[in-house]
């Protein structure tokens, strides 16, 4: 868990996509997250966390359903959204909360 904390404790905003390999909407969001990562290159980091491989991280942030995205700034949660959103909405949320 401390490695995860090191990753999110950054001046650069960090968007974390909590997902599961068996989740259909997660697969849909996966390709959107790739586009978001390209759009935000240099402005934010984008991480994908598999909740089945990282149950501690999922538990620590109260992930009840996937996909769930959380934006961290200096280790603090500044935005959170469950479900699939269009690329533009995610990019705007990151920019607004950065």
Secondary structure, DSSP 8 states (H G I E B T S, - for coil): -HHHHHHHSSSSEEEEEEE-TT-HHHHHHHHHHHHHHHHTTTTEEEEEEETTT-HHHHHHTT--SSSEEEEEETTEEEEEEES---HHHHHHHHHHT-
